């Protein structure tokens, strides 16, 4: 192999490497390219996600508010129950005292 053949072989190898690299870049660029419809769908999905997060936050806020209302209502009912039980206890004690007084007479 003489000097001219070596230069031609090297040039061909370098050209093939260049063409292969360019083709690989073009292929990757073609597959990774985002079209307008894809961007529209991404925007739509992002908006739906945002709406869903807002709805979730509203539901959490409503649940916390409702829980606070129910807790307040429960504590009021427990206070009324304690008052009713105390009234019943005192009425029973008064009834027992009246029975004891009527039994003595």
C-alpha positions as CSV (number, residue, x, y, z in Angstrom):
1,X,0.0,0.0,0.0
2,X,1.6,3.2,-1.1
3,X,1.2,6.7,0.3
4,X,-1.7,7.8,-2.1
5,X,-3.7,4.7,-1.3
6,X,-3.2,5.3,2.5
7,X,-4.4,9.0,2.1
8,X,-7.5,7.8,0.1
9,X,-8.4,5.1,2.6
10,X,-8.0,7.5,5.5
11,X,-10.2,10.1,3.7
12,X,-12.9,7.5,3.0
13,X,-12.8,6.3,6.7
14,X,-13.1,9.9,7.9
15,X,-15.9,10.6,5.5
16,X,-17.8,7.5,6.6
17,X,-17.3,8.5,10.2
18,X,-18.5,12.0,9.5
19,X,-21.6,10.7,7.6
20,X,-22.4,8.2,10.3
21,X,-22.1,10.9,13.0
22,X,-24.3,13.3,11.0
23,X,-26.9,10.6,10.4
24,X,-27.0,9.7,14.1
25,X,-27.5,13.4,15.0
26,X,-30.3,13.8,12.4
27,X,-31.9,10.6,13.6
28,X,-31.9,11.6,17.3
29,X,-33.0,15.1,16.4
30,X,-35.9,13.7,14.4
31,X,-37.1,11.4,17.3
32,X,-36.7,14.0,20.0
33,X,-38.4,16.8,18.1
34,X,-41.6,18.0,19.8
35,X,-44.4,18.9,17.4
36,X,-47.0,21.6,17.9
37,X,-49.7,19.1,18.7
38,X,-47.5,17.5,21.3
39,X,-46.9,20.8,22.9
40,X,-50.6,21.5,22.9
41,X,-51.3,18.2,24.6
42,X,-48.6,18.9,27.2
43,X,-50.2,22.3,27.9
44,X,-53.6,20.7,28.2
45,X,-52.3,18.1,30.6
46,X,-50.5,20.7,32.6
47,X,-53.8,22.7,32.9
48,X,-55.7,19.6,33.9
49,X,-53.1,18.8,36.5
50,X,-53.3,22.4,37.8
51,X,-57.2,22.2,37.9
52,X,-57.0,18.8,39.7
53,X,-54.6,20.2,42.3
54,X,-56.9,23.2,42.9
55,X,-59.9,20.9,43.3
56,X,-57.9,18.7,45.7
57,X,-56.9,21.7,47.8
58,X,-60.5,22.9,47.9
59,X,-61.7,19.4,49.0
60,X,-59.0,19.3,51.7
61,X,-60.1,22.8,52.9
62,X,-63.8,21.8,52.9
63,X,-63.0,18.5,54.8
64,X,-61.0,20.4,57.4
65,X,-63.7,23.0,57.8
66,X,-66.4,20.3,58.1
67,X,-64.3,18.4,60.6
68,X,-63.9,21.6,62.7
69,X,-67.7,22.1,62.6
70,X,-68.4,18.6,63.6
71,X,-65.9,18.7,66.4
72,X,-67.5,21.8,67.7
73,X,-71.0,20.3,67.4
74,X,-69.8,17.2,69.2
75,X,-68.3,19.2,72.1
76,X,-71.6,21.1,72.4
77,X,-73.6,17.9,72.4
78,X,-71.3,16.4,75.1
79,X,-71.7,19.6,77.2
80,X,-75.5,19.4,76.8
81,X,-75.4,15.7,77.7
82,X,-73.3,16.4,80.8
83,X,-75.8,19.1,81.8
84,X,-78.7,16.8,81.3
85,X,-77.0,14.0,83.3
86,X,-76.3,16.4,86.1
87,X,-79.9,17.6,86.0
88,X,-81.2,14.0,86.0
89,X,-78.8,13.1,88.9
90,X,-80.1,16.1,91.0
91,X,-83.7,15.2,90.1
92,X,-83.1,11.7,91.3
93,X,-81.5,12.9,94.5
94,X,-84.4,15.2,95.1
95,X,-86.9,12.4,94.3
96,X,-85.1,10.1,96.8
97,X,-85.2,12.9,99.4
98,X,-88.9,13.4,98.8
99,X,-89.5,9.7,99.1
100,X,-87.6,9.5,102.3
101,X,-89.5,12.5,103.7
102,X,-92.9,11.0,102.7
103,X,-91.9,7.6,104.1
104,X,-91.1,9.2,107.5
105,X,-94.4,11.0,107.6
